[in-house]
């Protein structure tokens, strides 16, 4: 490899890894999804580490502390993502079964819940009920899947522990999505 300009190589590496770590943190609980989406950043970062190490070792430079720091940055995001959960404050309610958390890119589709679309009969009521239930609340969500629209499909809980889907079903503004819930809420 060509000689390494230590300061610029390390700065570039830190930038790549910081971006990957930030995206992984924002994505939160995607598990395998996070690993797949950010694999290119991880590979780029690992290749940069390899190049810095090889060149530094050939030049008899010590870089063990940089290597350890870099590896911890590389693996921190994916390991955190293995928990398959996200938490955050609700920033926007899309409809009766979809919302956004502050700082999280993908929308969250509530697992096991089927609410009418906004323009369908009952859609406005379902959206209003979801807004009144979760707007501004800090939720804990267990990610169960990612749907074809790249939304996180998650079972979400209010700060007091109530399940959002169960509450919406109880209020009568949505139904259990039996095809996916397997009768979890007992209404199938």
Rosetta blueprint (number, residue, H / E / L):
1 X L
2 X L
3 X L
4 X L
5 X L
6 X H
7 X H
8 X H
9 X H
10 X H
11 X H
12 X H
13 X H
14 X H
15 X H
16 X H
17 X H
18 X H
19 X H
20 X H
21 X H
22 X H
23 X H
24 X H
25 X H
26 X H
27 X H
28 X L
29 X L
30 X L
31 X L
32 X H
33 X H
34 X H
35 X H
36 X H
37 X H
38 X L
39 X H
40 X H
41 X H
42 X H
43 X H
44 X H
45 X H
46 X H
47 X H
48 X H
49 X H
50 X H
51 X H
52 X H
53 X H
54 X H
55 X H
56 X H
57 X H
58 X H
59 X L
60 X L
61 X L
62 X L
63 X L
64 X H
65 X H
66 X H
67 X H
68 X H
69 X H
70 X H
71 X H
72 X H
73 X H
74 X H
75 X H
76 X H
77 X H
78 X H
79 X H
80 X H
81 X H
82 X L
83 X L
84 X L
85 X E
86 X E
87 X E
88 X E
89 X E
90 X E
91 X E
92 X E
93 X E
94 X E
95 X E
96 X L
97 X L
98 X E
99 X E
100 X E
101 X E
102 X L
103 X L
104 X L
105 X L
106 X L
107 X L
108 X E
109 X E
110 X E
111 X L
112 X L
113 X E
114 X E
115 X E
116 X L
117 X L
118 X L
119 X L
120 X L
121 X L
122 X L
123 X H
124 X H
125 X H
126 X H
127 X H
128 X H
129 X H
130 X H
131 X H
132 X H
133 X H
134 X H
135 X L
136 X L
137 X L
138 X E
139 X E
140 X E
141 X E
142 X E
143 X E
144 X E
145 X E
146 X E
147 X L
148 X L
149 X L
150 X L
151 X L
152 X E
153 X E
154 X E
155 X E
156 X E
157 X E
158 X L
159 X L
160 X L
161 X L
162 X L
163 X E
164 X H
165 X H
166 X H
167 X H
168 X H
169 X H
170 X H
171 X H
172 X L
173 X L
174 X E
175 X E
176 X E
177 X L
178 X H
179 X H
180 X H
181 X H
182 X L
183 X L
184 X L
185 X L
186 X L
187 X L
188 X L
